[in-house]
Amino acid sequence: MAGPGDIFADDFAFEPYWWMAAPRPDDAPGNVPGAADVVIVGSGYTGLSAALTLARAGRDVVVLEAGAAGHGASTRNAGFVGKTLKHSFSHLLETKGEAYAVGVYREMQEAFDCVTGVIEREQITCHYRQCGRYMAANSPAHYEIMARELELKTKYLGDESEMVSRADQHRSLGSDIYHGGAIVPGVGGLHPGLYQSGLLERVRRSGAQVLDHTPLTAFRRDGDSFEAVTPRGTIRTRDLIIATNGYTRGATPWLQRRVVPFRGLMIATEELPEKKLNQILPQDRTTHDFNNNLIYLRRAPDSPRLLFGGRTGFMSDDGRKIARLLHERMTRVLPDMQHVRISRAWNGFGAGTFDLYPHLGNHDGVHYALGYCFAGVPMGTYLGHKMALRVLEKKEAKTIFADRPFPAKWWYRGTPWFLPFVTANYDRLDARGR
Ligand SMILES: Cc1cc2nc3c(=O)[nH]c(=O)nc-3n(C[C@H](O)[C@H](O)[C@H](O)COP(=O)(O)OP(=O)(O)OC[C@H]3O[C@@H](n4cnc5c(N)ncnc54)[C@H](O)[C@@H]3O)c2cc1C
């Protein structure tokens, strides 16, 4: 435990906690082939899910990855496996009608079933558990909004949930700052690093090549095919798939203008006594609040630690600053954690979109799936698979998220200079709400 001002454990590192059990591979990248049926850019859940479906269908697949395989958010996230979109069910019901709202949320269920199905079918050991979720209300008004949303989900979708009064809150979360909340039992949690490594291993075994440290720097269309350019060679390919989500940069400028990379920050504490963890999260559920600038927490699935995240919009890559910020925020929620030390701090990029929907589509012949707004564990796996089915021209490729207009803004070219202002405004609104 930490003395005053000393929050860093002896083994503190600026690196995802998940990399302890699932270290990034450091193999030398294989040779760049001259040709492939499909080139996929990005080795997170989206790229690997697409690669697995395509390789199993007999396609010659090459996955390009700028860093070590799984460098992106897929090995950095919190591992919550949910069924929600940024657009609430009640909002869609009110603005778009029942058929549309139910259609969208049924697909969220399909995305959830897709992840659990992959884990089961491929026998990926990644600590998946249907642990349920606790969602903490930030104010009495917010409690009412949450109750209404869940009531509608029960009525139209058959989803189960249970409201928890403030007086009973300690059954779910050892904090006094919230005004009750809700338990949603039908969702889960996993170890994101082991899930990505498991997919990677299955992709390689299925015959696809995954080339680490081989970024796509440009591509050219040449008749019916593409040339995918990397610093280590050029690949001629019939199909090109972009699966770069929050890491989408200048190699694909049309997409770069349409996704906003949001930094998510996380910390892992030192090992804690079981008794303390039981006080904080007695039911061991994934947990978050509903601030605009929300926080999320869970127990590590493979060691007695608390994992805590939040503060999207903080623009620094300084691990100690991230740790201090989140430690301060954690002790606001859980004052007893003041003397607990931090063992890992890390960050990663998720992708927002201007319409808050995920997108799957084709622009000038290039396939893409991205913009998951921090729901990429289910959506990346699901839309990666759907994108592969489109390449295979299967009728099952249909999804409500395909080929929607993908909005851009004239004032946005790919650098989210406005995020600190947005976050500061969120903090102001959240303080007012409290
Ligand atoms: C801190 C944090 C917490 C989160 N928590 C959750 C959660 O609990 N639940 C949830 O559902 N979602 C969560 N998310 C979001 C989720 O992690 C992502 O939506 C998901 O991992 C996206 O997967 P992906 O495969 O599309 O992209 P990524 O996993 O980000 O992979 C994109 C890859 O593309 C590579 N790349 C980029 N450009 C190139 C190029 N030119 N050439 C080659 N390779 C390139 C990158 O290096 C990267 O590895 C969280 C995100 C963060 C950052």
The ligand as a Gaussian input file, in Angstrom:
#p B3LYP/6-31G(d) Opt

LIG

0 1
 C       -9.034000       2.102000     -22.917000
 C      -10.099000       1.487000     -23.790000
 C      -11.122000       0.756000     -23.201000
 C      -12.102000       0.151000     -24.000000
 N      -13.011000      -0.659000     -23.412000
 C      -13.890000      -1.350000     -24.176000
 C      -14.751000      -2.312000     -23.580000
 O      -14.689000      -2.553000     -22.375000
 N      -15.635000      -2.956000     -24.379000
 C      -15.703000      -2.730000     -25.731000
 O      -16.543000      -3.327000     -26.406000
 N      -14.847000      -1.854000     -26.333000
 C      -13.927000      -1.189000     -25.589000
 N      -13.028000      -0.349000     -26.183000
 C      -13.038000      -0.234000     -27.651000
 C      -12.424000      -1.469000     -28.323000
 O      -11.207000      -1.811000     -27.734000
 C      -12.202000      -1.196000     -29.814000
 O      -13.399000      -0.695000     -30.378000
 C      -11.806000      -2.460000     -30.572000
 O      -10.663000      -3.030000     -29.987000
 C      -11.538000      -2.117000     -32.025000
 O      -10.965000      -3.234000     -32.646000
 P      -10.350000      -3.067000     -34.084000
 O       -9.803000      -4.367000     -34.482000
 O      -11.353000      -2.449000     -35.001000
 O       -9.202000      -1.955000     -33.902000
 P       -7.830000      -2.039000     -33.093000
 O       -7.777000      -3.167000     -32.150000
 O       -7.577000      -0.681000     -32.549000
 O       -6.795000      -2.388000     -34.227000
 C       -6.453000      -1.494000     -35.260000
 C       -5.045000      -1.886000     -35.699000
 O       -4.739000      -1.247000     -36.939000
 C       -3.348000      -1.029000     -36.961000
 N       -3.076000      -0.044000     -38.009000
 C       -3.483000       1.246000     -38.080000
 N       -3.042000       1.811000     -39.231000
 C       -2.363000       0.853000     -39.900000
 C       -1.668000       0.833000     -41.146000
 N       -1.615000       1.914000     -41.930000
 N       -1.061000      -0.312000     -41.529000
 C       -1.129000      -1.426000     -40.754000
 N       -1.760000      -1.460000     -39.555000
 C       -2.371000      -0.334000     -39.136000
 C       -3.055000      -0.522000     -35.557000
 O       -1.689000      -0.633000     -35.236000
 C       -3.959000      -1.426000     -34.725000
 O       -3.279000      -2.565000     -34.234000
 C      -12.060000       0.306000     -25.425000
 C      -11.032000       1.049000     -26.009000
 C      -10.054000       1.632000     -25.211000
 C       -8.956000       2.408000     -25.878000

